[in-house]
Amino acid sequence: MKKVVKADNAPKAIGPYSAAIKTGEFVFTSGQLGIDPKTGELVPGGIEAETHQALKNLLEVLKAAGSDLTLVVKTTVFLKDINEFQRMNSIYAEYFQAEPPARSAFQVAALPKN
């Protein structure tokens, strides 16, 4: 059985997908951008601000599913510019301090909302 997770405090999906699906004890989340849920626009301030916002958005989706960041087992980070990795990583480390999840990080050609 699957349940669509709706998070009132996270940005709405910008396509035909759900923010998360819960099935049994598992929660599968869609990617989160550094979008302000109130404006629907990327937060100003560059990679650090966008990373904070993306992880806050993820936390809101997990809360709506009855979960939290301590239970995350795998993340994938897509960066427009891999040269911003260290700046993103320093913010990311604030959210996953103890027993961080497995992670992959890639530079990609393009992302939604640029």
Stockholm file with secondary structure:
# STOCKHOLM 1.0

chainA/1-114         MKKVVKADNAPKAIGPYSAAIKTGEFVFTSGQLGIDPKTGELVPGGIEAETHQALKNLLEVLKAAGSDLTLVVKTTVFLKDINEFQRMNSIYAEYFQAEPPARSAFQVAALPKN
#=GR chainA/1-114 SS CCEEECCTTSCCCSSSSCSEEEETTEEEECCCCSBCTTTSSBCSSHHHHHHHHHHHHHHHHHHHTTCCGGGCCEEEEEESCGGGHHHHHHHHHHHCCSSCCEEEEEECSCCTTC
#=GC SS_cons         CCEEECCTTSCCCSSSSCSEEEETTEEEECCCCSBCTTTSSBCSSHHHHHHHHHHHHHHHHHHHTTCCGGGCCEEEEEESCGGGHHHHHHHHHHHCCSSCCEEEEEECSCCTTC
//
